[in-house]
Amino acid sequence: MSKADFLGRMRTARQALETAIAGLTEDQLAREIVAGEWTTRDIVAHITAWDTITLEGIQRAARGERVGDAFIMEGVDAWNIARADERRSAPLADVLSELAASRTALLAALERWPEDHVPLGPAGWDETARLWWLTEHDDEHARDIAAWRTRLG
């Protein structure tokens, strides 16, 4: 897979997420439970946090700094909960704006990487890349939101 295909998958997945949340009211975004114990707002905060921490790792790698195997120090579930909690007091418009800005910055950072080198490795822009999850993460949560919307009727 080429870098362009990889980035295209990320963009397509983000479009699916944006479609899933389009037209929801502030109340639906912030109060109604969509998946597990999370609202759509929590999901957006979660995705934003992952984009942001991934961008930080890519920026460290670009500076030649060691990134290591872990982006986070605590367990993944605890980290996810903490990042969603951090954004609960922010205005919803800010949370949605941060979602867009974090993905724009992440895509720009990835665009700067050469075709023959994937940030954080190991080799190609395919399923073996440590960043492959970026091509699926938004889709996963877009499906959760779409399923919830279907249950609403």
C-alpha positions in Angstrom: 0.0 0.0 0.0 1.2 3.5 -0.8 1.4 6.4 1.7 -1.3 8.1 -0.4 -3.6 5.0 0.1 -2.9 4.9 3.8 -3.7 8.6 4.2 -6.8 8.1 2.0 -8.0 5.4 4.3 -7.6 7.8 7.2 -9.5 10.5 5.4 -12.3 8.2 4.4 -12.7 6.9 8.0 -12.9 10.5 9.2 -15.6 11.3 6.7 -17.5 8.3 8.1 -17.2 9.6 11.6 -18.2 13.1 10.5 -21.3 11.7 8.7 -22.2 9.7 11.8 -22.2 12.8 14.1 -23.7 15.2 11.5 -27.1 16.6 12.6 -26.9 15.4 16.2 -28.1 17.9 18.7 -25.9 19.2 21.5 -28.0 17.1 23.9 -27.6 14.0 21.8 -23.8 14.6 21.5 -23.2 15.3 25.1 -25.8 13.3 27.1 -27.0 10.2 25.4 -25.0 7.1 25.9 -23.9 5.6 22.6 -21.4 2.8 23.4 -20.6 1.3 26.8 -20.7 4.3 29.1 -19.6 6.9 26.5 -21.5 9.6 24.8 -20.7 10.8 21.3 -18.8 13.7 22.9 -16.7 11.2 24.9 -15.9 9.3 21.7 -14.9 12.5 20.0 -12.7 13.4 22.9 -11.2 9.9 22.9 -10.4 10.1 19.2 -8.9 13.6 19.5 -6.7 12.4 22.4 -5.3 9.5 20.3 -4.7 11.8 17.3 -2.9 14.3 19.5 -0.7 11.8 21.3 0.1 10.1 18.0 1.1 13.4 16.5 3.4 14.0 19.5 5.1 10.7 18.9 5.6 11.4 15.2 7.0 14.9 16.0 9.5 13.3 18.5 10.5 10.7 15.9 11.0 13.5 13.3 13.4 15.2 15.7 15.3 12.0 16.1 14.1 11.4 19.6 13.3 8.0 20.9 9.6 7.3 21.0 9.6 3.9 22.6 6.9 1.3 22.5 4.4 3.1 24.7 2.7 6.4 24.0 1.0 6.4 27.4 2.2 5.5 30.9 -1.0 4.2 32.4 -3.2 1.4 31.1 -5.1 2.1 27.9 -8.6 2.0 29.5 -7.5 4.4 32.3 -5.9 6.7 29.8 -9.0 6.7 27.5 -11.2 7.6 30.5 -8.9 10.3 31.7 -8.7 12.0 28.3 -12.5 11.9 27.9 -12.9 13.3 31.4 -10.5 16.2 30.6 -12.7 17.4 27.8 -16.1 17.1 29.5 -15.9 20.6 30.9 -14.9 22.2 27.6 -17.6 23.8 25.4 -18.8 21.3 22.9 -17.8 23.6 20.0 -14.2 23.5 21.3 -14.3 19.7 21.5 -15.5 19.4 17.9 -13.0 22.0 16.7 -10.2 20.1 18.5 -11.2 16.9 16.7 -10.8 18.6 13.3 -7.6 20.4 14.2 -5.9 17.4 15.6 -6.6 15.3 12.5 -5.5 18.1 10.2 -2.2 18.4 12.1 -1.7 14.6 12.2 -2.3 14.3 8.4 0.1 17.2 7.7 2.8 15.5 9.8 2.3 12.2 8.0 2.3 14.0 4.6 5.9 15.2 5.4 7.2 11.7 5.8 8.8 10.1 2.8 7.0 7.3 0.9 9.6 4.8 1.8 9.6 5.4 5.5 6.7 5.1 8.0 7.0 7.0 11.2 7.3 4.7 14.2 7.9 1.7 11.8 8.3 -1.0 11.2 8.4 -0.8 7.4 5.6 0.0 4.9 2.4 2.0 4.9 0.3 -1.2 5.4 -1.1 -3.5 8.0 2.4 -4.0 9.5 2.8 -0.3 10.4 2.5 0.6 14.1 0.1 3.4 12.9 -2.2 1.1 10.9 -4.9 1.5 13.6 -5.3 5.1 12.4 -6.9 3.8 9.3 -9.6 2.0 11.3 -10.1 3.9 14.6 -12.6 6.5 13.3 -14.6 3.8 11.4 -14.9 1.7 14.6 -16.5 4.6 16.4 -18.5 5.8 13.5 -20.1 2.3 13.4 -20.9 2.7 17.1 -22.6 6.0 16.6 -24.5 4.8 13.5 -25.8 1.8 15.3 -27.0 4.0 18.1 -28.7 6.3 15.6 -30.4 3.2 14.1 -31.6 2.2 17.5 -33.1 5.7 18.0 -35.2 5.1 14.9 
